[in-house]
């Protein structure tokens, strides 16, 4: 196919938001000075029990102490963080008389820290902030140190919290949720299990695709998404196969950053809107759910934006011969193939989804904020059909 670039009006105006970023091998050592530079003297470190056993946690706590900071820690964060965990972390924040936060972990840890920041300045219960721009008061400073190459939470305005009572995930969006500083050090990826690397890598891929075809996309987000998807396509399998591959780790770290900046400004789409309820209902890994859903959503959205998928296919070296719908199908097949090669499930069944869950999942998906920027206007029947296809 010739071309494939989407037209834009000459008068298009876009706003782009990003935190300060420190990146590259050795960047982790900058965290204590950066924390102090943001005015913190009594930071609360939010992390998890898995990271407690890595060198990174001990190095962070000793570094903060050496910088003259009195840090406390909250470590009881689960994958798919629960609202109750955010409340417990907030209580720890208050008990320590903390004046800011350092999040060391993957997207779950960083989202939990964002939840604490919201409560620290706005009060209430974290689930009250579901939706867009519900937290009106300025948040305390937050340094995000991602230990995985995937979620993009360290540069995003998203906070995803599990509502255990309703068995769904709540999406909280707001510019104030973008951390003050992201410290992205590829050396931290060396302790990540291969399965997690694969899951979060497929999340990066999903961010690229959804940001590129989002209704809110722009030239800045497009360029970031295209560059990121090239990095994922070239380096994810390498990093899954060898976590000590320094080149692959650095490239995936960059890909995660680029995709995070793309989707926080362009927002996302139906894949994430459908994934969040599944993660809340089944407590399944977010990246694995995305890996299953994304090929189906590509084909669904190709009805209205196939040319965008042509651009993405070309970026990863796929043939763009034929009409745009054919190329979109080719991209969907290739995404499914990559997921299979890095060990993702082929359907939602192994993740715990049952046929009797689909009506409930559809209702929650349609209410998710990410659905508002999906390029194809969703209808309940169409979203349910996608779940059926993926089951």
N, C-alpha and C positions, 0 to 999 in steps of 0.2 A: 504494500500500500504506500502511496506517495504521501508525504506530509504527516498529518496526524496531530499537529500542534493546534491547540484550541485558540480561537480568536478572543481578544479582549477589547473593550472599548478604550480609546485613547485617553479618556478622562478617568480611568479607574484609580481610586484612592484606597490605600490600604494602611492599616496600622499594624506594627510589628512589635512584639514584646518579648524580651529575653532577660535573664538574670546576668550578673557578672559570672564569668566562667573561667576557672583555672583548670587546665587539662594537660595531659601528657604524663609519661613515666616520672614518678617522683612527686607528682602534684599533691599526693596525700600528706606529705610533710608540711604543706602550707596551711593545713586546717587550723592549728592552734593560733597562729598569727592572724589569720583571717577572722577567726571567731572573736579574738580580742579587738580587732579593728572595727568590728560591727558594734562594739560597746558592751559586749557580754562580759560579765564577771562571774556569773553563777549559771552556766549553761546546763540544761538537761540534755543528756545524750539519749536518743531513742534508737534502739537496735533490737536484735532478737537473740534467742538462746543459741542458735546455730553460729552466729558470728561471734558470740562470746568466746567460743573455743578457737577462734582464728587469731593470728598475730595482729590483725588490724585493730581489733577492739582494745587490746592491751596497749598497742602503740598510740592509739588515739587518747586514751585516758591518761597515760603517762605524759604525752605531749601537752595536753591541756594543763596538767598540773605543773609541768616545767615552765609553762607560759604564765604562771601565777593565777590560773583560773581554778575556781572551786566547782568541779563538775560532779553531778550525780547522774545516775543512769536508770532508764526504764527499759527492760529487756523482754517483756512479755507481750510481744507482737506476733500474731499468727500470719501465715499467708492468707490473703483476703481478710484484712484486719476488721475485727468486729467493733461495733459502736461502743460496746462495754470496755474494750481495751483502750479506746481513745479516752473514755471517762477515767479509767484507772491511771492512765499516763498523765492526764490533766491534774488529777489529785497529787501525783508525784511531783509534778511541776510546781504546784502551789506549796506543797510540803517543803520543797527545797528552796522556796522563794526565788525561783529561777527568773532570769531576765532574757532568755532566748533559748534556742534549740539547735542541736547538731544531730542530724539524722544520718546514721551509718547503716546502710542496707539496701535492699531492693525497693521496688515500688511500694510494697506493703508497708515497710518501715517509714518511708518518706511520706506516704499518705497519712499514716498515723500521726506523724509529727506535725503535718499540716493541720490535722484535726485538732491537735492540742493547741496550736497557735491560734486557731479560730476561737476556741473556747477561752483562751487566756485573755483575749481582749474583747470578746463579744458575749461571753457567757452562754447559758442555756445548755442544750443537748445537741450533739453534733448532727443528728438526723434532722433537726429543724432547719438546717442550712441546705437541704437538697434543692438543686436548681441552680440558677445563675445569679451571681452577685447578691447573695443574701447576707454576707458578712460585711458590715458597713464600717466598722472601726479598724484602724490600722493594726496589723499583726506584729507581734514581737519578731526580732530577727531570726532567720532560719538559714543554716548552712546545710546543704544536702550533699552527701558523699555516696554516690551509687556504687554498689559492689557487684552489680550485674549490668550487662549491656542489653537493656531492653525496655524498661518501663517508660523512660523519658520523664518520670515524675520530678526529677531534679531540675528540669527547666520548664515544667508545664504549669498551667493554671487549673489543673484537675486534681481532685481529691476523691478517691473511690473508697467507700466504706460499706462493709457488709451489715445489712439490717437483718440480724438473726431471727427476729420475730416474724418478719414478712418473708424471710428466705429469699432475699434479693439484694442487689447492690445499689447503693445510693450514689448518684453522681453529683458532686458539688463542684461548681465552676466559679472562678472569680480571679481577676487580675492580681488581687492581693495574695493569692495562693502560690504565685510564682516565688520560689525561694530567692533570698537575697544573693546567694552565692551557690554555684554548683562546682564541686571539685571532682573532676573525673580523671581517675588514675587507672590505666589499663592493668597495672600490676595487681590490683585488687581482684581481677577476674580469674586469677590463677587458682583460687580456692573454691570456685563455683562448680558444683557437680555438672557433668555433661548434660544430664537431662534438663536441668534448670537453664543452662546456656541455650539449649535448643528451644525451650519454651519461650524464653524472653526474646530470643532472636526472631522467632516467628511473630512476636508482638511488634518488634521493630518493623518488620516487613509489612505488617498490617497498618501500622501508623503511616508508612510511606504511601501505600495504595489509597487509604481512605483520605489522607490529607490532600493528595493530588487531585482527586475527583470531587472533593467537598464543594458544596455551594459557596463556601467562604474562602476558597483557595485564592492565591494571588501569586505574583511573579516570584516574590521572595520564598514563599512556602513551596512553590513548585520546584525551584532550583534545589532547595534543601532535600525535598522528597526524592528527586531523581538521583542526586548524588548519594543519598543514603541507601537507596535500593540497590545501587551498583555495589556498594560496600558490603551489604548483607549477602547479596548473591555470590560474591567472590569469596567471602571470608567466614560466613557462619559455619559451614560444614568443617572448615579447617579448625576452627576453635572448638567445635564439639569433639572432633577427633583428637585434638591435642591442646589442652588448656594452657600449656606452656609455650604455645606458638605466639611469640611477642608481636609479630607483625599482625596476625589475625586479631589478637586482643586489642591492639591499638586501633585497627580499622573498625572493629565492631563497636568500640567505645565511641569513636567519631560518628559512626552510623547511628547509634542510639541518640547522641546529642542532636544531630541534624534532624532526625525524624521527630524527636521531641519538640524542637523549635518549630518544625513544620506543623505538627498537629495541634500544638497549643494555640497557634495563631489561625490555622484553617479549620480547626475542630475535626471531628471524625465522621462516622456514618453508621450504617446498619450493622456492620460486623460487630463493632463495640456495643452498640445498643442491644444487640441480641446476646452478646457474650456476657454482659454484666448480670442479667437474671440467671443465666446458667451457673455462673460462678457463685452467686449467692445461694441458689437452690441446692447445688450439688457440692459446693466447696471444692470445685475442681480448679486446676491451674489455668489462669487467664490466657496465657500464651497458647496452651494446647487447645483451648476452646476456639480461639481466633483462627488457629491453623486449620481446624475442621470447617469453620464457617466461611472463611474468606473466599475460597473458590466459588462457592454457591452465590455469595453476594456479588462477586465480580460479574458473573453471568446475569444476575438479576439487574444490576445497575447498567449493564451494557446496553440495555434497551434505550437508555437516554444519554449515555456519555461514553460510547465505545471508543471515540477518538482519544479520550484521556488514557484509556487502557493501551492504545497503540503506542503512545509515548512511553509508558512504563515498560511495555514489552521490548521496545527498541533499546531502552536504557540497560536492560539485562542481557541483550544480545540475541533475543528471539527474532525470528523472521517476522517481518511486518507485511509480507505478501498477502494478497487477498483483501476482502473487505474488512471493515473495522470490527464487525461482530465476530468474524472468524479469528481475528487477532486476539480479541478479548477472550475467546474460548481457549486459545493457545496459551494465553497468560494464566488463566484459571487452572489449566492442566499442569502448567509448569510450577505454579505455587503449590498445588497438591503434591506434585512430585518431590519438591524440596522438603515439604513437611514429612513425607514418608521416609525420605533419606535420613532425616535427623531424628526419626523415631516418634513422630507425632501420631496419634490415633487417626484412623480413617473415618470415624463417625463419632457422634455424641454418645452412643450407647456405652462404650467403655468408661466414659466420664460420669455415668450415673443418670443420664436423661432417659425418661420413659415416655411412651406415647401419651399417657394420661397427664403428663406435665405440660404439654405443648400449649394448651389454651392459656394457662396461667403465665407461661413464659412469654407468650405473644403479647399479652396485656402489659406486662412490665416492660418489654422491649419497646413498644410503641410510646410509652411514657418517658423513656430515657432521653435525656437532653441531647445525646449524641445523634439521635435520629433526626433532629431538626436540620442538620446540614447534609444529610444523605441526598445524593443527586436525584434519586427517583423518589417521588412522594410515596410513602408507604401506606399500604392498606392492610388491615388485619389478615385477610385471606392470603395475601402474598407473603407476609412475614411468616405466617404459620406454615405455608407451603415450603418455605426455605428450611424451617426446622424439620419438617418431614423429610425433605431431601437429605439433610445432614444426619438424620437419625440412623 
